[in-house]
Amino acid sequence: MTAAKERAESLIVEIPDYPTPGVVFKDLTPVFANHDAMTFVFDACATHFADSRLTAIAGIEARGFIFGAALAGHMGLGFVPIRKKGKLPYKTYEQEYGLEYGAGTLEIHIDAIKPNQKVLL
């Protein structure tokens, strides 16, 4: 394991029983705050997907916005936001989801992804 990878992994904070008992929340905030660690993560992702012919990255709010938008910029790609129900001002597709601690609905603009685009979520 490289020193950069070890450093990035060491910055991830595990918070047990958050937001509910039995869930271990992985806080990436310290990784985002450390330029070298964040650059390592983005470089590793860009390398991993280099041959995928991606045209955009989609991210689910809110952490997905932070990571997805920054990675899209790093890779020279567009970014597609996926939002909680009622947050987008145009016609949307929606999808309900469930988690171990709740449920909700996500939405995406109906024209956010064009035919034949290859999008990383």
C-alpha positions as CSV (number, residue, x, y, z in Angstrom):
1,M,0.0,0.0,0.0
2,T,1.3,3.4,-0.9
3,A,1.9,6.1,1.7
4,A,-0.7,8.3,0.0
5,K,-3.3,5.5,0.1
6,E,-2.5,4.8,3.8
7,R,-2.8,8.5,4.6
8,A,-6.2,8.8,2.8
9,E,-7.5,5.7,4.6
10,S,-6.3,6.9,8.0
11,L,-8.3,10.1,7.6
12,I,-11.7,8.3,7.3
13,V,-13.5,8.5,10.6
14,E,-15.8,5.7,11.6
15,I,-18.7,6.8,13.8
16,P,-20.6,3.8,15.2
17,D,-24.3,3.8,15.7
18,Y,-24.9,6.9,13.6
19,P,-27.5,7.8,12.5
20,T,-29.1,4.8,14.2
21,P,-27.8,1.8,16.2
22,G,-26.0,-0.7,14.1
23,V,-24.9,1.7,11.3
24,V,-21.3,2.7,11.0
25,F,-21.1,6.1,9.4
26,K,-17.9,6.7,7.3
27,D,-17.0,10.4,7.6
28,L,-15.0,11.5,4.6
29,T,-14.8,15.1,5.7
30,P,-11.2,14.9,6.8
31,V,-10.2,13.4,3.4
32,F,-11.9,16.3,1.7
33,A,-10.0,18.7,4.0
34,N,-6.6,17.2,3.1
35,H,-5.5,18.2,-0.4
36,D,-3.0,15.4,-0.8
37,A,-5.5,12.7,0.4
38,M,-8.3,14.1,-1.8
39,T,-6.0,14.3,-4.8
40,F,-4.9,10.7,-4.3
41,V,-8.6,9.6,-4.1
42,F,-9.5,11.5,-7.3
43,D,-6.4,10.3,-9.2
44,A,-7.2,6.7,-8.2
45,C,-10.8,7.0,-9.3
46,A,-9.8,8.7,-12.6
47,T,-7.3,6.0,-13.3
48,H,-9.8,3.2,-12.5
49,F,-12.4,4.7,-14.9
50,A,-10.0,6.0,-17.5
51,D,-11.0,3.4,-20.2
52,S,-14.7,3.6,-19.4
53,R,-15.6,6.4,-21.9
54,L,-17.6,8.2,-19.3
55,T,-19.5,11.3,-20.3
56,A,-20.7,12.4,-16.9
57,I,-20.8,11.7,-13.2
58,A,-24.1,11.7,-11.2
59,G,-24.1,12.4,-7.5
60,I,-26.8,12.0,-4.9
61,E,-27.0,14.8,-2.4
62,A,-25.3,15.8,-0.2
63,R,-22.0,14.0,0.0
64,G,-22.5,12.8,-3.5
65,F,-22.5,16.4,-4.6
66,I,-19.2,17.1,-2.9
67,F,-17.4,14.0,-4.3
68,G,-19.2,13.7,-7.6
69,A,-18.9,17.3,-8.7
70,A,-15.2,17.5,-7.7
71,L,-14.4,14.2,-9.4
72,A,-16.3,15.3,-12.6
73,G,-14.2,18.4,-12.6
74,H,-11.0,16.4,-12.0
75,M,-11.9,14.1,-15.0
76,G,-13.1,16.9,-17.3
77,L,-16.7,15.5,-17.2
78,G,-20.2,17.0,-16.7
79,F,-22.0,16.5,-13.4
80,V,-25.7,15.5,-12.9
81,P,-27.3,16.2,-9.5
82,I,-29.7,13.7,-8.0
83,R,-31.8,15.4,-5.4
84,K,-34.3,14.7,-2.7
85,K,-38.0,14.9,-3.8
86,G,-39.2,18.4,-4.4
87,K,-35.8,20.1,-4.8
88,L,-35.5,20.2,-8.6
89,P,-37.5,22.9,-10.5
90,Y,-38.2,21.0,-13.7
91,K,-39.9,17.7,-14.8
92,T,-38.3,14.7,-13.1
93,Y,-38.1,11.0,-12.9
94,E,-38.3,9.8,-9.3
95,Q,-37.3,6.6,-7.4
96,E,-38.2,5.6,-3.9
97,Y,-35.5,4.0,-1.8
98,G,-35.1,2.4,1.6
99,L,-32.2,2.3,4.0
100,E,-31.7,0.5,7.3
101,Y,-32.7,3.7,9.0
102,G,-35.3,5.3,6.8
103,A,-36.8,5.8,3.3
104,G,-37.2,8.6,0.8
105,T,-37.5,9.6,-2.8
106,L,-34.8,10.8,-5.2
107,E,-35.4,12.8,-8.3
108,I,-33.4,13.6,-11.5
109,H,-34.4,16.0,-14.3
110,I,-35.9,14.0,-17.2
111,D,-33.4,15.6,-19.6
112,A,-30.3,15.3,-17.3
113,I,-28.9,12.2,-19.1
114,K,-29.0,11.9,-22.9
115,P,-29.3,8.7,-24.8
116,N,-26.0,6.9,-25.2
117,Q,-24.3,8.8,-22.4
118,K,-22.2,6.7,-20.0
119,V,-22.7,8.0,-16.5
120,L,-20.9,7.0,-13.3
121,L,-23.1,7.1,-10.2
